[in-house]
Amino acid sequence: MNFNDNVEELPLGLSLALAQDLNALDHFASLNDEKQQKVINKAKQIKSKEEMHAYVQDIKNF
């Protein structure tokens, strides 16, 4: 997966949270395909806005 080619695959909540944290967005974009897919899969399980924001903060640790 290439971040630029597959933005439509991102869950809406993840997209919105990444848009609010450009450092996390840059880090996510720099991840390899496998790690990006793991982030996306985990994000699909998140149910609240607060949890998503906390998750995006944690993306920087991947």
N, C-alpha and C positions, 0 to 999 in steps of 0.2 A: 504494500500500500504506500502510496505517496501522499503526503499531507495535502499538497496543492491539488491533486487529482481527485481526492476522495473526501473532501470537506462535507459533502452531502451525507456521508455515513455517520458523522458525528451526531450523537444525541443532542437535541436542542439545548438542554440544560448545561451540557458540557460546553457547547459552543458559546453560550451566553456567559458562562463563568470564565472561560478562557479570554473572551473579548474584554472582560473587566480586569484581567491580570496579564498584561503584555509579557512580563517575564516568564510566566508559566506557559503562555502561548508560544513564545520563542523556544522554550525548552521542549515542549511537546513536539514542535515542528522539527527539532533536531534529533528526536528519537528515531531509532531504526523502525522498520515496518512492524516487526514483532512486538516491540515495546509499545508502539502506538496502538496496536490492536488490543493489547492487554489493558491499556488505559481506557479505551473505548468500551471494551466488554465490562469492565468494572463499573464504569459510569452508567451503563444501561441498568444496573441494579440499584442505583441511588434514587431515592424517592423524594428527598426534600432539598430545597434551595440551599439551606444552611449546610447540609451534608455535602452537597456538590461543591460549594465554595471551599469547604475544608479540604475536600479531595483535590481540588485544583491547586490549593496551596501545597499539598503533599506531592503533587506531580514533579515539583522541582527536585525531589529526592530520588526519582527513578534513575 
